Amino acid sequence: MRDKIFYIVCFGFFFGILLRSFVFIDLYFAILFSIISLALILFFSLISENRWGIIISVFILSFSFGIFRFHSVDILAPGVFEIQIGQKASFSGEVVDEPNIKENNQQFYYLQI
């Protein structure tokens, strides 16, 4: 039973992150999922004692934690660069190391002041 719970938690967390990476899900919707799953866990453990209900509730809880996790690290690009899309841009700085030349791009290491 413990190994099933472990795999359910892992897969629920993974699918929560996976879904949130493709579809925007509001934070309040994830909070609602968490509250409903906690209520279901309490219901199935205290009143019904249905094992499958507990497993499904734990899956929903870990699913919502995956959504929380991805929502906390999903950082949007700064708005400074959005106004320069489609235009010629120039930036200035001091390069402090040799550039890392790759197949399709170059990566410069600069001193940030």
Distance bins in CASP14 RR format, pairs under 12 A and 6 or more apart:
PFRMAT RR
TARGET T0000
AUTHOR 0000-0000-0000
RMODE 2
METHOD distances of the structure
MODEL  1
1 7 0 0 0 0 0 1 0 0 0 0 0
1 8 0 0 0 0 0 1 0 0 0 0 0
1 51 1 0 0 1 0 0 0 0 0 0 0
1 52 0 0 0 0 0 1 0 0 0 0 0
1 54 0 0 0 0 1 0 0 0 0 0 0
1 55 0 0 0 0 1 0 0 0 0 0 0
1 58 0 0 0 0 0 1 0 0 0 0 0
2 8 0 0 0 0 0 1 0 0 0 0 0
2 9 0 0 0 0 0 1 0 0 0 0 0
2 55 0 0 0 0 0 1 0 0 0 0 0
2 58 0 0 0 0 0 1 0 0 0 0 0
3 9 0 0 0 0 0 1 0 0 0 0 0
3 10 0 0 0 0 0 1 0 0 0 0 0
3 55 0 0 0 0 0 1 0 0 0 0 0
4 10 0 0 0 0 0 1 0 0 0 0 0
4 11 0 0 0 0 0 1 0 0 0 0 0
4 51 0 0 0 0 1 0 0 0 0 0 0
4 52 0 0 0 0 0 1 0 0 0 0 0
4 54 0 0 0 0 0 1 0 0 0 0 0
4 55 1 0 0 1 0 0 0 0 0 0 0
4 56 0 0 0 0 0 1 0 0 0 0 0
4 58 0 0 0 0 1 0 0 0 0 0 0
4 59 0 0 0 0 0 1 0 0 0 0 0
5 11 0 0 0 0 0 1 0 0 0 0 0
5 12 0 0 0 0 0 1 0 0 0 0 0
5 41 0 0 0 0 0 1 0 0 0 0 0
5 51 0 0 0 0 0 1 0 0 0 0 0
5 53 0 0 0 0 0 1 0 0 0 0 0
5 54 0 0 0 0 1 0 0 0 0 0 0
5 55 1 0 0 1 0 0 0 0 0 0 0
5 56 0 0 0 0 0 1 0 0 0 0 0
5 57 0 0 0 0 0 1 0 0 0 0 0
5 58 1 0 0 1 0 0 0 0 0 0 0
5 59 0 0 0 0 1 0 0 0 0 0 0
5 61 0 0 0 0 0 1 0 0 0 0 0
5 62 0 0 0 0 1 0 0 0 0 0 0
6 12 0 0 0 0 0 1 0 0 0 0 0
6 13 0 0 0 0 0 1 0 0 0 0 0
6 55 0 0 0 0 0 1 0 0 0 0 0
6 58 0 0 0 0 0 1 0 0 0 0 0
6 59 0 0 0 0 0 1 0 0 0 0 0
6 62 0 0 0 0 0 1 0 0 0 0 0
7 13 0 0 0 0 0 1 0 0 0 0 0
7 14 0 0 0 0 0 1 0 0 0 0 0
7 55 0 0 0 0 1 0 0 0 0 0 0
7 58 0 0 0 0 0 1 0 0 0 0 0
7 59 0 0 0 0 1 0 0 0 0 0 0
7 62 0 0 0 0 0 1 0 0 0 0 0
8 14 0 0 0 0 0 1 0 0 0 0 0
8 15 0 0 0 0 0 1 0 0 0 0 0
8 37 0 0 0 0 0 1 0 0 0 0 0
8 51 0 0 0 0 0 1 0 0 0 0 0
8 52 0 0 0 0 0 1 0 0 0 0 0
8 53 0 0 0 0 0 1 0 0 0 0 0
8 54 0 0 0 0 1 0 0 0 0 0 0
8 55 1 0 1 0 0 0 0 0 0 0 0
8 56 0 0 0 0 1 0 0 0 0 0 0
8 57 0 0 0 0 1 0 0 0 0 0 0
8 58 1 0 1 0 0 0 0 0 0 0 0
8 59 1 0 1 0 0 0 0 0 0 0 0
8 60 0 0 0 0 1 0 0 0 0 0 0
8 61 0 0 0 0 1 0 0 0 0 0 0
8 62 1 0 0 1 0 0 0 0 0 0 0
8 63 0 0 0 0 1 0 0 0 0 0 0
9 15 0 0 0 0 0 1 0 0 0 0 0
9 16 0 0 0 0 0 1 0 0 0 0 0
9 37 0 0 0 0 0 1 0 0 0 0 0
9 55 0 0 0 0 1 0 0 0 0 0 0
9 57 0 0 0 0 0 1 0 0 0 0 0
9 58 1 0 0 1 0 0 0 0 0 0 0
9 59 1 0 0 1 0 0 0 0 0 0 0
9 60 0 0 0 0 0 1 0 0 0 0 0
9 61 0 0 0 0 1 0 0 0 0 0 0
9 62 1 0 1 0 0 0 0 0 0 0 0
9 63 0 0 0 0 1 0 0 0 0 0 0
9 64 0 0 0 0 0 1 0 0 0 0 0
9 65 0 0 0 0 1 0 0 0 0 0 0
9 66 0 0 0 0 0 1 0 0 0 0 0
10 16 0 0 0 0 0 1 0 0 0 0 0
10 17 0 0 0 0 0 1 0 0 0 0 0
10 58 0 0 0 0 0 1 0 0 0 0 0
10 59 0 0 0 0 0 1 0 0 0 0 0
10 62 1 0 0 1 0 0 0 0 0 0 0
10 63 0 0 0 0 0 1 0 0 0 0 0
10 65 0 0 0 0 0 1 0 0 0 0 0
10 66 0 0 0 0 0 1 0 0 0 0 0
11 17 0 0 0 0 0 1 0 0 0 0 0
11 18 0 0 0 0 1 0 0 0 0 0 0
11 55 0 0 0 0 0 1 0 0 0 0 0
11 58 0 0 0 0 0 1 0 0 0 0 0
11 59 1 0 0 1 0 0 0 0 0 0 0
11 60 0 0 0 0 0 1 0 0 0 0 0
11 62 1 0 0 1 0 0 0 0 0 0 0
11 63 0 0 0 0 1 0 0 0 0 0 0
11 66 0 0 0 0 0 1 0 0 0 0 0
12 18 0 0 0 0 1 0 0 0 0 0 0
12 19 0 0 0 0 1 0 0 0 0 0 0
12 20 0 0 0 0 0 1 0 0 0 0 0
12 33 0 0 0 0 0 1 0 0 0 0 0
12 37 0 0 0 0 0 1 0 0 0 0 0
12 55 0 0 0 0 0 1 0 0 0 0 0
12 56 0 0 0 0 0 1 0 0 0 0 0
12 57 0 0 0 0 0 1 0 0 0 0 0
12 58 0 0 0 0 1 0 0 0 0 0 0
12 59 1 0 1 0 0 0 0 0 0 0 0
12 60 0 0 0 0 1 0 0 0 0 0 0
12 61 0 0 0 0 1 0 0 0 0 0 0
12 62 1 0 1 0 0 0 0 0 0 0 0
12 63 1 0 1 0 0 0 0 0 0 0 0
12 64 0 0 0 0 1 0 0 0 0 0 0
12 65 0 0 0 0 1 0 0 0 0 0 0
12 66 1 0 0 1 0 0 0 0 0 0 0
12 67 0 0 0 0 0 1 0 0 0 0 0
12 69 0 0 0 0 0 1 0 0 0 0 0
13 19 0 0 0 0 0 1 0 0 0 0 0
13 20 0 0 0 0 0 1 0 0 0 0 0
13 58 0 0 0 0 0 1 0 0 0 0 0
13 59 0 0 0 0 1 0 0 0 0 0 0
13 60 0 0 0 0 0 1 0 0 0 0 0
13 61 0 0 0 0 1 0 0 0 0 0 0
13 62 1 0 1 0 0 0 0 0 0 0 0
13 63 1 0 0 1 0 0 0 0 0 0 0
13 64 0 0 0 0 1 0 0 0 0 0 0
13 65 1 0 1 0 0 0 0 0 0 0 0
13 66 1 0 1 0 0 0 0 0 0 0 0
13 67 0 0 0 0 1 0 0 0 0 0 0
13 68 0 0 0 0 1 0 0 0 0 0 0
13 69 1 0 0 1 0 0 0 0 0 0 0
13 70 0 0 0 0 1 0 0 0 0 0 0
14 20 0 0 0 0 0 1 0 0 0 0 0
14 21 0 0 0 0 0 1 0 0 0 0 0
14 59 0 0 0 0 0 1 0 0 0 0 0
14 62 0 0 0 0 1 0 0 0 0 0 0
14 63 0 0 0 0 1 0 0 0 0 0 0
14 65 0 0 0 0 0 1 0 0 0 0 0
14 66 1 0 0 1 0 0 0 0 0 0 0
14 67 0 0 0 0 0 1 0 0 0 0 0
14 69 0 0 0 0 0 1 0 0 0 0 0
14 70 0 0 0 0 0 1 0 0 0 0 0
15 21 0 0 0 0 0 1 0 0 0 0 0
15 22 0 0 0 0 0 1 0 0 0 0 0
15 23 0 0 0 0 0 1 0 0 0 0 0
15 25 0 0 0 0 0 1 0 0 0 0 0
15 59 0 0 0 0 1 0 0 0 0 0 0
15 60 0 0 0 0 0 1 0 0 0 0 0
15 62 0 0 0 0 1 0 0 0 0 0 0
15 63 1 0 1 0 0 0 0 0 0 0 0
15 64 0 0 0 0 0 1 0 0 0 0 0
15 65 0 0 0 0 0 1 0 0 0 0 0
15 66 0 0 0 0 1 0 0 0 0 0 0
15 67 0 0 0 0 1 0 0 0 0 0 0
15 69 0 0 0 0 0 1 0 0 0 0 0
15 70 0 0 0 0 0 1 0 0 0 0 0
16 22 0 0 0 0 0 1 0 0 0 0 0
16 23 0 0 0 0 0 1 0 0 0 0 0
16 25 0 0 0 0 1 0 0 0 0 0 0
16 29 0 0 0 0 0 1 0 0 0 0 0
16 30 0 0 0 0 1 0 0 0 0 0 0
16 33 0 0 0 0 1 0 0 0 0 0 0
16 34 0 0 0 0 0 1 0 0 0 0 0
16 59 0 0 0 0 0 1 0 0 0 0 0
16 60 0 0 0 0 0 1 0 0 0 0 0
16 61 0 0 0 0 0 1 0 0 0 0 0
16 62 0 0 0 0 1 0 0 0 0 0 0
16 63 1 0 1 0 0 0 0 0 0 0 0
16 64 1 0 0 1 0 0 0 0 0 0 0
16 65 1 0 0 1 0 0 0 0 0 0 0
16 66 1 0 1 0 0 0 0 0 0 0 0
16 67 1 0 1 0 0 0 0 0 0 0 0
16 68 0 0 0 0 1 0 0 0 0 0 0
16 69 0 0 0 0 1 0 0 0 0 0 0
16 70 1 0 0 1 0 0 0 0 0 0 0
16 71 0 0 0 0 0 1 0 0 0 0 0
17 23 0 0 0 0 0 1 0 0 0 0 0
17 25 0 0 0 0 0 1 0 0 0 0 0
17 30 0 0 0 0 0 1 0 0 0 0 0
17 62 0 0 0 0 0 1 0 0 0 0 0
17 63 0 0 0 0 1 0 0 0 0 0 0
17 64 0 0 0 0 0 1 0 0 0 0 0
17 65 0 0 0 0 1 0 0 0 0 0 0
17 66 1 0 1 0 0 0 0 0 0 0 0
17 67 1 0 0 1 0 0 0 0 0 0 0
17 68 0 0 0 0 1 0 0 0 0 0 0
17 69 1 0 0 1 0 0 0 0 0 0 0
17 70 1 0 1 0 0 0 0 0 0 0 0
17 71 0 0 0 0 1 0 0 0 0 0 0
17 72 0 0 0 0 0 1 0 0 0 0 0
17 73 0 0 0 0 1 0 0 0 0 0 0
17 74 0 0 0 0 0 1 0 0 0 0 0
18 25 0 0 0 0 0 1 0 0 0 0 0
18 63 0 0 0 0 1 0 0 0 0 0 0
18 66 0 0 0 0 1 0 0 0 0 0 0
18 67 0 0 0 0 0 1 0 0 0 0 0
18 69 0 0 0 0 0 1 0 0 0 0 0
18 70 0 0 0 0 1 0 0 0 0 0 0
19 25 1 0 0 1 0 0 0 0 0 0 0
19 29 0 0 0 0 0 1 0 0 0 0 0
19 30 0 0 0 0 0 1 0 0 0 0 0
19 33 0 0 0 0 0 1 0 0 0 0 0
19 63 1 0 0 1 0 0 0 0 0 0 0
19 64 0 0 0 0 0 1 0 0 0 0 0
19 66 0 0 0 0 1 0 0 0 0 0 0
19 67 1 0 0 1 0 0 0 0 0 0 0
19 69 0 0 0 0 0 1 0 0 0 0 0
19 70 0 0 0 0 1 0 0 0 0 0 0
19 71 0 0 0 0 0 1 0 0 0 0 0
20 26 0 0 0 0 0 1 0 0 0 0 0
20 27 0 0 0 0 0 1 0 0 0 0 0
20 29 0 0 0 0 0 1 0 0 0 0 0
20 30 0 0 0 0 1 0 0 0 0 0 0
20 33 0 0 0 0 0 1 0 0 0 0 0
20 63 0 0 0 0 1 0 0 0 0 0 0
20 64 0 0 0 0 1 0 0 0 0 0 0
20 65 0 0 0 0 0 1 0 0 0 0 0
20 66 1 0 0 1 0 0 0 0 0 0 0
20 67 1 0 1 0 0 0 0 0 0 0 0
20 68 0 0 0 0 1 0 0 0 0 0 0
20 69 0 0 0 0 1 0 0 0 0 0 0
20 70 1 0 1 0 0 0 0 0 0 0 0
20 71 1 0 0 1 0 0 0 0 0 0 0
20 72 0 0 0 0 0 1 0 0 0 0 0
20 73 0 0 0 0 0 1 0 0 0 0 0
20 74 1 0 0 1 0 0 0 0 0 0 0
21 66 0 0 0 0 0 1 0 0 0 0 0
21 67 0 0 0 0 1 0 0 0 0 0 0
21 69 0 0 0 0 0 1 0 0 0 0 0
21 70 1 0 0 1 0 0 0 0 0 0 0
21 71 0 0 0 0 0 1 0 0 0 0 0
21 73 0 0 0 0 0 1 0 0 0 0 0
21 74 0 0 0 0 1 0 0 0 0 0 0
22 67 0 0 0 0 0 1 0 0 0 0 0
22 70 0 0 0 0 0 1 0 0 0 0 0
22 74 0 0 0 0 0 1 0 0 0 0 0
23 29 0 0 0 0 0 1 0 0 0 0 0
23 67 0 0 0 0 1 0 0 0 0 0 0
23 70 0 0 0 0 0 1 0 0 0 0 0
23 71 0 0 0 0 0 1 0 0 0 0 0
24 30 0 0 0 0 0 1 0 0 0 0 0
24 67 0 0 0 0 0 1 0 0 0 0 0
24 70 0 0 0 0 0 1 0 0 0 0 0
24 71 0 0 0 0 1 0 0 0 0 0 0
24 74 0 0 0 0 1 0 0 0 0 0 0
24 76 0 0 0 0 0 1 0 0 0 0 0
25 31 0 0 0 0 0 1 0 0 0 0 0
25 32 0 0 0 0 0 1 0 0 0 0 0
25 33 0 0 0 0 1 0 0 0 0 0 0
25 63 0 0 0 0 0 1 0 0 0 0 0
25 64 0 0 0 0 1 0 0 0 0 0 0
25 66 0 0 0 0 0 1 0 0 0 0 0
25 67 1 0 1 0 0 0 0 0 0 0 0
25 68 0 0 0 0 0 1 0 0 0 0 0
25 70 0 0 0 0 1 0 0 0 0 0 0
25 71 1 0 0 1 0 0 0 0 0 0 0
25 74 0 0 0 0 0 1 0 0 0 0 0
26 32 0 0 0 0 1 0 0 0 0 0 0
26 33 0 0 0 0 0 1 0 0 0 0 0
26 64 0 0 0 0 0 1 0 0 0 0 0
26 67 0 0 0 0 1 0 0 0 0 0 0
26 68 0 0 0 0 0 1 0 0 0 0 0
26 71 0 0 0 0 1 0 0 0 0 0 0
27 33 0 0 0 0 0 1 0 0 0 0 0
27 34 0 0 0 0 0 1 0 0 0 0 0
27 64 0 0 0 0 0 1 0 0 0 0 0
27 66 0 0 0 0 0 1 0 0 0 0 0
27 67 0 0 0 0 1 0 0 0 0 0 0
27 68 1 0 0 1 0 0 0 0 0 0 0
27 69 0 0 0 0 0 1 0 0 0 0 0
27 70 0 0 0 0 0 1 0 0 0 0 0
27 71 1 0 1 0 0 0 0 0 0 0 0
27 72 0 0 0 0 1 0 0 0 0 0 0
27 74 0 0 0 0 0 1 0 0 0 0 0
28 34 0 0 0 0 0 1 0 0 0 0 0
28 35 0 0 0 0 0 1 0 0 0 0 0
28 64 0 0 0 0 0 1 0 0 0 0 0
28 67 0 0 0 0 0 1 0 0 0 0 0
28 68 0 0 0 0 0 1 0 0 0 0 0
28 71 0 0 0 0 0 1 0 0 0 0 0
29 35 0 0 0 0 0 1 0 0 0 0 0
29 36 0 0 0 0 0 1 0 0 0 0 0
29 63 0 0 0 0 0 1 0 0 0 0 0
29 64 0 0 0 0 1 0 0 0 0 0 0
29 67 1 0 0 1 0 0 0 0 0 0 0
29 68 0 0 0 0 0 1 0 0 0 0 0
29 71 0 0 0 0 0 1 0 0 0 0 0
30 36 0 0 0 0 0 1 0 0 0 0 0
30 37 0 0 0 0 0 1 0 0 0 0 0
30 60 0 0 0 0 0 1 0 0 0 0 0
30 61 0 0 0 0 0 1 0 0 0 0 0
30 62 0 0 0 0 0 1 0 0 0 0 0
30 63 0 0 0 0 1 0 0 0 0 0 0
30 64 1 0 1 0 0 0 0 0 0 0 0
30 65 0 0 0 0 1 0 0 0 0 0 0
30 66 0 0 0 0 1 0 0 0 0 0 0
30 67 1 0 1 0 0 0 0 0 0 0 0
30 68 1 0 1 0 0 0 0 0 0 0 0
30 69 0 0 0 0 1 0 0 0 0 0 0
30 70 0 0 0 0 1 0 0 0 0 0 0
30 71 1 0 0 1 0 0 0 0 0 0 0
30 72 0 0 0 0 0 1 0 0 0 0 0
31 37 0 0 0 0 0 1 0 0 0 0 0
31 38 0 0 0 0 0 1 0 0 0 0 0
31 61 0 0 0 0 0 1 0 0 0 0 0
31 64 1 0 0 1 0 0 0 0 0 0 0
31 65 0 0 0 0 0 1 0 0 0 0 0
31 67 0 0 0 0 1 0 0 0 0 0 0
31 68 0 0 0 0 1 0 0 0 0 0 0
31 71 0 0 0 0 0 1 0 0 0 0 0
32 38 0 0 0 0 0 1 0 0 0 0 0
32 39 0 0 0 0 0 1 0 0 0 0 0
32 60 0 0 0 0 0 1 0 0 0 0 0
32 64 0 0 0 0 1 0 0 0 0 0 0
32 67 0 0 0 0 0 1 0 0 0 0 0
33 39 0 0 0 0 0 1 0 0 0 0 0
33 40 0 0 0 0 0 1 0 0 0 0 0
33 57 0 0 0 0 0 1 0 0 0 0 0
33 59 0 0 0 0 0 1 0 0 0 0 0
33 60 1 0 1 0 0 0 0 0 0 0 0
33 61 1 0 0 1 0 0 0 0 0 0 0
33 62 0 0 0 0 0 1 0 0 0 0 0
33 63 1 0 0 1 0 0 0 0 0 0 0
33 64 1 1 0 0 0 0 0 0 0 0 0
33 65 0 0 0 0 1 0 0 0 0 0 0
33 66 0 0 0 0 0 1 0 0 0 0 0
33 67 1 0 0 1 0 0 0 0 0 0 0
33 68 0 0 0 0 1 0 0 0 0 0 0
34 40 0 0 0 0 0 1 0 0 0 0 0
34 41 0 0 0 0 0 1 0 0 0 0 0
34 57 0 0 0 0 0 1 0 0 0 0 0
34 58 0 0 0 0 0 1 0 0 0 0 0
34 60 0 0 0 0 1 0 0 0 0 0 0
34 61 1 0 0 1 0 0 0 0 0 0 0
34 62 0 0 0 0 1 0 0 0 0 0 0
34 63 0 0 0 0 1 0 0 0 0 0 0
34 64 1 0 1 0 0 0 0 0 0 0 0
34 65 1 0 0 1 0 0 0 0 0 0 0
34 66 0 0 0 0 0 1 0 0 0 0 0
34 67 0 0 0 0 1 0 0 0 0 0 0
34 68 1 0 0 1 0 0 0 0 0 0 0
35 41 0 0 0 0 0 1 0 0 0 0 0
35 42 0 0 0 0 0 1 0 0 0 0 0
35 57 0 0 0 0 0 1 0 0 0 0 0
35 60 0 0 0 0 0 1 0 0 0 0 0
35 61 0 0 0 0 1 0 0 0 0 0 0
35 64 0 0 0 0 1 0 0 0 0 0 0
36 42 0 0 0 0 0 1 0 0 0 0 0
36 43 0 0 0 0 0 1 0 0 0 0 0
36 56 0 0 0 0 0 1 0 0 0 0 0
36 57 0 0 0 0 1 0 0 0 0 0 0
36 60 1 0 0 1 0 0 0 0 0 0 0
36 61 0 0 0 0 1 0 0 0 0 0 0
36 63 0 0 0 0 0 1 0 0 0 0 0
36 64 0 0 0 0 1 0 0 0 0 0 0
37 43 0 0 0 0 0 1 0 0 0 0 0
37 44 0 0 0 0 0 1 0 0 0 0 0
37 53 0 0 0 0 0 1 0 0 0 0 0
37 54 0 0 0 0 0 1 0 0 0 0 0
37 55 0 0 0 0 0 1 0 0 0 0 0
37 56 0 0 0 0 1 0 0 0 0 0 0
37 57 1 0 1 0 0 0 0 0 0 0 0
37 58 1 0 0 1 0 0 0 0 0 0 0
37 59 0 0 0 0 1 0 0 0 0 0 0
37 60 1 1 0 0 0 0 0 0 0 0 0
37 61 1 0 1 0 0 0 0 0 0 0 0
37 62 0 0 0 0 1 0 0 0 0 0 0
37 63 0 0 0 0 1 0 0 0 0 0 0
37 64 1 0 0 1 0 0 0 0 0 0 0
37 65 0 0 0 0 1 0 0 0 0 0 0
37 67 0 0 0 0 0 1 0 0 0 0 0
38 44 0 0 0 0 0 1 0 0 0 0 0
38 45 0 0 0 0 0 1 0 0 0 0 0
38 54 0 0 0 0 0 1 0 0 0 0 0
38 57 1 0 0 1 0 0 0 0 0 0 0
38 58 0 0 0 0 0 1 0 0 0 0 0
38 60 0 0 0 0 1 0 0 0 0 0 0
38 61 1 0 0 1 0 0 0 0 0 0 0
38 62 0 0 0 0 0 1 0 0 0 0 0
38 64 0 0 0 0 1 0 0 0 0 0 0
38 65 0 0 0 0 0 1 0 0 0 0 0
39 45 0 0 0 0 0 1 0 0 0 0 0
39 46 0 0 0 0 0 1 0 0 0 0 0
39 47 0 0 0 0 0 1 0 0 0 0 0
39 57 0 0 0 0 1 0 0 0 0 0 0
39 60 0 0 0 0 0 1 0 0 0 0 0
39 61 0 0 0 0 0 1 0 0 0 0 0
40 46 0 0 0 0 0 1 0 0 0 0 0
40 47 0 0 0 0 0 1 0 0 0 0 0
40 48 0 0 0 0 1 0 0 0 0 0 0
40 50 0 0 0 0 1 0 0 0 0 0 0
40 52 0 0 0 0 0 1 0 0 0 0 0
40 53 1 0 0 1 0 0 0 0 0 0 0
40 54 0 0 0 0 1 0 0 0 0 0 0
40 55 0 0 0 0 0 1 0 0 0 0 0
40 56 1 0 0 1 0 0 0 0 0 0 0
40 57 1 1 0 0 0 0 0 0 0 0 0
40 58 0 0 0 0 1 0 0 0 0 0 0
40 59 0 0 0 0 0 1 0 0 0 0 0
40 60 1 0 0 1 0 0 0 0 0 0 0
40 61 0 0 0 0 1 0 0 0 0 0 0
40 64 0 0 0 0 0 1 0 0 0 0 0
41 47 0 0 0 0 0 1 0 0 0 0 0
41 48 0 0 0 0 0 1 0 0 0 0 0
41 49 0 0 0 0 0 1 0 0 0 0 0
41 50 0 0 0 0 0 1 0 0 0 0 0
41 51 0 0 0 0 0 1 0 0 0 0 0
41 53 0 0 0 0 1 0 0 0 0 0 0
41 54 1 0 0 1 0 0 0 0 0 0 0
41 55 0 0 0 0 0 1 0 0 0 0 0
41 56 0 0 0 0 1 0 0 0 0 0 0
41 57 1 0 1 0 0 0 0 0 0 0 0
41 58 1 0 0 1 0 0 0 0 0 0 0
41 59 0 0 0 0 0 1 0 0 0 0 0
41 60 0 0 0 0 1 0 0 0 0 0 0
41 61 1 0 0 1 0 0 0 0 0 0 0
41 62 0 0 0 0 0 1 0 0 0 0 0
42 48 0 0 0 0 0 1 0 0 0 0 0
42 49 0 0 0 0 0 1 0 0 0 0 0
42 53 0 0 0 0 0 1 0 0 0 0 0
42 54 0 0 0 0 1 0 0 0 0 0 0
42 57 0 0 0 0 1 0 0 0 0 0 0
42 61 0 0 0 0 0 1 0 0 0 0 0
43 49 0 0 0 0 0 1 0 0 0 0 0
43 50 0 0 0 0 1 0 0 0 0 0 0
43 53 0 0 0 0 1 0 0 0 0 0 0
43 54 0 0 0 0 1 0 0 0 0 0 0
43 56 0 0 0 0 0 1 0 0 0 0 0
43 57 0 0 0 0 1 0 0 0 0 0 0
44 50 1 0 1 0 0 0 0 0 0 0 0
44 51 0 0 0 0 1 0 0 0 0 0 0
44 52 0 0 0 0 1 0 0 0 0 0 0
44 53 1 0 1 0 0 0 0 0 0 0 0
44 54 1 0 1 0 0 0 0 0 0 0 0
44 55 0 0 0 0 1 0 0 0 0 0 0
44 56 0 0 0 0 1 0 0 0 0 0 0
44 57 1 0 0 1 0 0 0 0 0 0 0
44 58 0 0 0 0 1 0 0 0 0 0 0
44 60 0 0 0 0 0 1 0 0 0 0 0
45 51 0 0 0 0 1 0 0 0 0 0 0
45 53 0 0 0 0 1 0 0 0 0 0 0
45 54 1 0 1 0 0 0 0 0 0 0 0
45 55 0 0 0 0 0 1 0 0 0 0 0
45 57 0 0 0 0 1 0 0 0 0 0 0
45 58 0 0 0 0 0 1 0 0 0 0 0
46 54 0 0 0 0 0 1 0 0 0 0 0
47 53 0 0 0 0 0 1 0 0 0 0 0
47 54 0 0 0 0 0 1 0 0 0 0 0
48 54 0 0 0 0 1 0 0 0 0 0 0
48 57 0 0 0 0 0 1 0 0 0 0 0
50 56 0 0 0 0 1 0 0 0 0 0 0
50 57 0 0 0 0 1 0 0 0 0 0 0
51 57 0 0 0 0 0 1 0 0 0 0 0
51 58 0 0 0 0 0 1 0 0 0 0 0
52 58 0 0 0 0 0 1 0 0 0 0 0
52 59 0 0 0 0 0 1 0 0 0 0 0
53 59 0 0 0 0 1 0 0 0 0 0 0
53 60 0 0 0 0 1 0 0 0 0 0 0
53 61 0 0 0 0 0 1 0 0 0 0 0
54 60 0 0 0 0 0 1 0 0 0 0 0
54 61 0 0 0 0 0 1 0 0 0 0 0
55 61 0 0 0 0 0 1 0 0 0 0 0
55 62 0 0 0 0 0 1 0 0 0 0 0
56 62 0 0 0 0 0 1 0 0 0 0 0
56 63 0 0 0 0 0 1 0 0 0 0 0
57 63 0 0 0 0 0 1 0 0 0 0 0
57 64 0 0 0 0 0 1 0 0 0 0 0
58 64 0 0 0 0 0 1 0 0 0 0 0
58 65 0 0 0 0 0 1 0 0 0 0 0
59 65 0 0 0 0 0 1 0 0 0 0 0
59 66 0 0 0 0 0 1 0 0 0 0 0
60 66 0 0 0 0 0 1 0 0 0 0 0
60 67 0 0 0 0 0 1 0 0 0 0 0
61 67 0 0 0 0 0 1 0 0 0 0 0
61 68 0 0 0 0 0 1 0 0 0 0 0
62 68 0 0 0 0 0 1 0 0 0 0 0
62 69 0 0 0 0 0 1 0 0 0 0 0
63 69 0 0 0 0 0 1 0 0 0 0 0
63 70 0 0 0 0 0 1 0 0 0 0 0
64 70 0 0 0 0 0 1 0 0 0 0 0
64 71 0 0 0 0 0 1 0 0 0 0 0
65 71 0 0 0 0 0 1 0 0 0 0 0
65 72 0 0 0 0 0 1 0 0 0 0 0
66 72 0 0 0 0 1 0 0 0 0 0 0
66 73 0 0 0 0 0 1 0 0 0 0 0
66 74 0 0 0 0 0 1 0 0 0 0 0
67 73 0 0 0 0 0 1 0 0 0 0 0
67 74 0 0 0 0 0 1 0 0 0 0 0
68 74 0 0 0 0 0 1 0 0 0 0 0
76 82 0 0 0 0 1 0 0 0 0 0 0
77 83 0 0 0 0 0 1 0 0 0 0 0
77 84 0 0 0 0 0 1 0 0 0 0 0
77 85 0 0 0 0 0 1 0 0 0 0 0
78 84 0 0 0 0 0 1 0 0 0 0 0
79 85 0 0 0 0 0 1 0 0 0 0 0
80 89 0 0 0 0 0 1 0 0 0 0 0
80 91 0 0 0 0 0 1 0 0 0 0 0
81 87 0 0 0 0 0 1 0 0 0 0 0
81 89 0 0 0 0 1 0 0 0 0 0 0
81 91 0 0 0 0 0 1 0 0 0 0 0
82 89 0 0 0 0 0 1 0 0 0 0 0
83 89 0 0 0 0 1 0 0 0 0 0 0
84 90 0 0 0 0 1 0 0 0 0 0 0
84 91 0 0 0 0 1 0 0 0 0 0 0
91 108 0 0 0 0 1 0 0 0 0 0 0
91 110 0 0 0 0 1 0 0 0 0 0 0
92 108 0 0 0 0 0 1 0 0 0 0 0
92 110 0 0 0 0 1 0 0 0 0 0 0
92 111 0 0 0 0 0 1 0 0 0 0 0
92 113 0 0 0 0 0 1 0 0 0 0 0
93 108 0 0 0 0 1 0 0 0 0 0 0
93 109 0 0 0 0 0 1 0 0 0 0 0
93 110 1 0 1 0 0 0 0 0 0 0 0
93 111 1 0 0 1 0 0 0 0 0 0 0
93 112 0 0 0 0 1 0 0 0 0 0 0
93 113 0 0 0 0 1 0 0 0 0 0 0
94 108 0 0 0 0 0 1 0 0 0 0 0
94 109 0 0 0 0 0 1 0 0 0 0 0
94 110 1 0 0 1 0 0 0 0 0 0 0
94 111 1 0 1 0 0 0 0 0 0 0 0
94 112 0 0 0 0 1 0 0 0 0 0 0
94 113 0 0 0 0 1 0 0 0 0 0 0
95 106 0 0 0 0 0 1 0 0 0 0 0
95 107 0 0 0 0 0 1 0 0 0 0 0
95 108 1 0 1 0 0 0 0 0 0 0 0
95 109 1 0 0 1 0 0 0 0 0 0 0
95 110 1 0 1 0 0 0 0 0 0 0 0
95 111 0 0 0 0 1 0 0 0 0 0 0
95 112 0 0 0 0 0 1 0 0 0 0 0
96 108 0 0 0 0 1 0 0 0 0 0 0
96 109 1 0 1 0 0 0 0 0 0 0 0
96 110 1 0 0 1 0 0 0 0 0 0 0
96 111 1 0 1 0 0 0 0 0 0 0 0
96 112 0 0 0 0 1 0 0 0 0 0 0
96 113 0 0 0 0 0 1 0 0 0 0 0
97 107 0 0 0 0 1 0 0 0 0 0 0
97 108 0 0 0 0 1 0 0 0 0 0 0
97 109 1 1 0 0 0 0 0 0 0 0 0
97 110 0 0 0 0 1 0 0 0 0 0 0
97 111 0 0 0 0 1 0 0 0 0 0 0
98 106 0 0 0 0 0 1 0 0 0 0 0
98 107 0 0 0 0 0 1 0 0 0 0 0
98 108 0 0 0 0 1 0 0 0 0 0 0
98 109 0 0 0 0 1 0 0 0 0 0 0
99 105 0 0 0 0 1 0 0 0 0 0 0
99 106 1 0 1 0 0 0 0 0 0 0 0
99 107 1 0 0 1 0 0 0 0 0 0 0
99 108 1 0 1 0 0 0 0 0 0 0 0
99 109 1 0 0 1 0 0 0 0 0 0 0
99 110 0 0 0 0 0 1 0 0 0 0 0
100 106 1 0 0 1 0 0 0 0 0 0 0
100 107 1 0 1 0 0 0 0 0 0 0 0
100 108 1 0 0 1 0 0 0 0 0 0 0
100 109 1 0 0 1 0 0 0 0 0 0 0
101 107 0 0 0 0 1 0 0 0 0 0 0
101 108 0 0 0 0 0 1 0 0 0 0 0
102 108 0 0 0 0 0 1 0 0 0 0 0
END
